[in-house]
Amino acid sequence: FKLTSKNLSPISSQQGEHRVEIPTYNRDDVKEGIVHVGVGGFHRAHLAVYVDKLLQHHNERDWAICGVGLRPNDAAMRDVLAAQDHLYTVIERSAKGSFANVVGSINSFLFAPDDREAVIAKMAHPDTHIVSLTITESGYYYNENTHQLTSEHPDIQHDLANENSPVSTFGFLYAALARRHAAGLKPFTVLSCDNMQKNGSITRHMLESFARLRNPELAKWIAEEGAFPNAMVDRITPSTSPNDIKSLSEDFGIDDEWPVVTEPFMQWVVEDKFSDGRPPFEKVGVQVVNNVHDVEQFEKHKLRLLNASHSAMAYPGQLAGFKYIHEVMEHPVYRKFVWQMMQEEVKPLLPDIPGVNIDQYCETLMERFSNPTIMDQIPRVALNASGKIPQFIMPSIAEQIWVTGPFKRLCFVLAGWFHYIRGVDNAGNAFEIDDPMREQLQALAKQGGNDPRPLLSIKVLFGDDLRNDKRFIDELTSAMELIDKEGVMAALPKLVN
Ligand code: NAD
């Protein structure tokens, strides 16, 4: 059956292991309280699923979602969702099997390049209480070195000059907040669901900086009345493959042009700081916490352990010719490398969280990485490294330098990335690099060879402090030479105990 509202009932009529959960609430009788920018795989497997549970089991009808796409590529999502009454399937996969769930919480979709005004008006609408974001790390125009907004970026410059036809997220947020202010409404909560330490605080700082450049008075209102909860988000969500579409049709009888495949695990720890109300997220398993400090601890654990391990598998893994994360986990030495990096180089830096057993957390991560059924692609995990390495790997390296602790495996990951930037693996095969800083990175990688200093001179990524640390430069240089001479797989045994 083609996935549409009309076909939901035949889709749900199958029994046994191929039973499909469908939304049974009345999708015509909801308000869109959330506008979400960046409807990719992760949003559809995470926030939209939590909201679907609120609608399905708790009759929370004020919180349906209007999806927004800002980028030209989002036209594909617009078209698929429009043809399916904005329904899609979440396929949960693990050793226990596959479970399919049709999600109905995304009620409509606006494609900004078609109609920018419609997006601003929607965010400014009194029914909208939250604007949530998964716009990737690069969508924040955040300079890692100065911790300031990259205000010279052409998108930001464009938006400062064109209030009513913005291109960046901040341009849209600003324009909509200006209208809400003029209309006497409260500012909506801006809820970042991207993988960044202090994602809420960074969003606040970037938006306030943008607003100050346009209208200091509005910036003041946003600072005083606005809310930007910090949040830790977690659910591994690979890109959808043609096989996923085919098996959904064959196994479950659903013709869905763009389902989402994910793992059973999901977690969201969010600070309870909302300016215009919120749904009772705790009813569906979200950890809503009062203390920003709590969120930061969870974020830190997740970014430094889960995401750093992902980087450890992605860059050296790509060089070694692996295609999927679980394949790396199947290799005993590589597996040990990842485990020992977590245990010996990252864990000692992390705070204790009451109620969290960090060793158990690491073991669960190894198990999740090993899940062969979700087929998590290395190129997906690797993309946009310039937004990831400074968040996931560099803070642990910097802290180990301060305490003169061990960091050879972390350096090996960084060296792996520096090699990866060249776009050729250890067997001589070329691969694509998807990174907004690609040209600059490649020019400096070429200039440096096995000398990491030209790449380390990119201040927005590495700041100023590390470049002169001899121990760090020596370790990184020898890791680069080792990869060059022997290749990743021959080098790895030298890095495990
Ligand atoms: P995706 O490629 O499926 O979707 C990305 C979405 O972000 C698209 O809608 C795209 O248009 C939008 N986007 C990209 N750059 C943008 C920009 N500069 N401004 C505005 N919108 C922009 O990716 P995904 O898997 O959904 O992941 C998105 C983000 O979610 C990640 O970068 C990460 O921060 C977070 N996340 C992902 C996972 C995961 O496992 N996939 C897990 C936790 C967190």
Residues whose N, C-alpha, C, O or C-beta is under 5 A from the ligand:
A	BS01	NAD	G38 V39 G40 G41 F42 H43 L70 R71 D74 T134 I135 T136 E137 S138 G139 C193 D194 N195 V233 D234 R235 I236 T237
